[in-house]
Amino acid sequence: MTIDDDICYRALSTRDRRFDGGFFTGVRSTGVFCRPICPAPTPKRENCTFFPSAAAAHAAGFRPCLRCRPEAAPGTPAWAGTSATVSRAMRLIEAGALDEGNLPALCERLGVGERHLRRLFLTHVGATPTALAQMRRALFAKKLLDETGLTMTEIAYAAGYASVRRFNEAFQRTYGRPPTAIRRSKRNMAEGGTIALRLPFRPPYAWSALLDHLGPRAIPGVETVSGGRYRRTIAIGATTGTVEIGMGESGDHLTARLRLSTSVPLIRVVERLKRQFDLGADPAAIATHLGGDARLGPAVAAMPGLRVTGAWDPFELAVRAILGQQISVAAATTLAGRMASAFGRQVESADDALSHLFPTPEALADADLTTIGVIRARSETIMRLARAVAEGTLILDGRGSLDEKIAALREIPGIGPWTASYVAMRGLGEPDAFPEGDLGLRRAFGGAAPASAGALREAAEAWRPWRAYAAMYLWRSGTSLGEPESSTRHQPLAVGATNEAGL
């Protein structure tokens, strides 16, 4: 990763929030590394060294600043667009690939050698995969120290450490002192066992637009959208619970409130929420790239900070996409609610509207969904998908390129190019996925008459590598603000295809 020292120092001097999380400054006179927005006096230029990631700064011998709290920075986009292998590896690491596994296993999943992966990480991130995973755990543990009332044992487990001893050793190496020495007296543990955490992002964030998209698609019993907040049931292993997400008062973070049945590695929960709500996006870079386009420019200007609405679970999103083929949003949502009630596990919740978990692949592998009103062809497609995921022949995670993911999904009979692209876009977090055959996109792009898929595909080449965001802007511009896309009825498509009306 090439760092422009002059740009970084100007950003540091002006405390430019657009660069927060984009680089970190190692200050040689103090031995700490800081965010660009650190409130401390700006260090002299000759004392600054700039790094693309917190792990790179720590590997160079700097400690995290206790004042600006690097653990509170938005996700670092330093590797975005630089190396497909690094990007895929980062997704797997964020999902915990190096918490319980090891580097050889990660390399096998990526199809590359250890030496080559280390070299790529040093080039693009400034640290090895192992060093980055270790820094990720240490920073998250510091976040829990500051923001929750969890015990040291609970924090060690929540941050992904195998023992309290390893947690203490890693924290001492990172911060130069034990965790008990820097824990703040203030606690942010809400009543009733709720854990409240801040999830930072780079403003702006079109939160109301995201809720407009999620609201009509919220699965009854599993999700709700009301009062400016999103709530849902979740499961991590044997642990079940609920999460509530809302916009923070300062407008630079979301607040997550978690109620869980047992202790769980919270770091995995937070990473999934970051992907679901696209918190790692760089809206300034996306707006610069897409805003100059004659067709997209007005939409980008009208809705700054629009995110790609992700999913808590890629399997759930894939099933929801299949259910929505050729039918309206309302009909697909009704079917999804019936499915959750019939085949999902019941959970205890303080919210009466949240009663079930979405069914697992194992629960749907042999489920006859025609009993709840799903037509036989789609019932069989969902069963095939569930069996493939349950048996491990289809793995819905960060491995593989965009084309490989789409190809793997299309191996399932009944999943066409639109459904596969849509799942890659929303379920797998691929920023360049683009369902070019969608009638809603073609109408929004063509104006009075729908554009052809070929014309839309050709125009979309200029939108790489942010075509998923271009799709969101097109869908948004094709409707009235606040009105879900389902208001536009679509013509029937070929079997295996789908459209935004039912998703």
Secondary structure, DSSP 8 states (H G I E B T S, - for coil): ----HHHHHHHHHHT-GGGBTTBEEEETTTTEEE-TT--S----GGGEEEESSHHHHHHTT-EE-TTT-GGGS----TTTTT-HHHHHHHHHHHTTHHHHS-HHHHHHHHTS-HHHHHHHHHHHTSS-HHHHHHHHHHHHHHHHHHH----HHHHHHHTT-SSHHHHHHHHHHHHSS-GGGT--S---B-GGG-EEEEEE--S---HHHHHHHHGGG--TBTEEEETTEEEEEEEETTEEEEEEEEE-TTSSEEEEEEEESS---HHHHHHHHHHHTTTT--HHHHHHHHHTSTTTHHHHHHSTT------S-HHHHHHHHHHTTTS-HHHHHHHHHHHHHHHS-B---SSTTB-B----HHHHTT--GGGGT--HHHHHHHHHHHHHHHHTSS--SS-S-HHHHHHHHHTSTT--HHHHHHIIIIIS--TT---TT-HHHHHHHHTTS---HHHHHHHHGGGTT-HHHHHHHHHHHTS-TT--GGGS------TT---GGG-
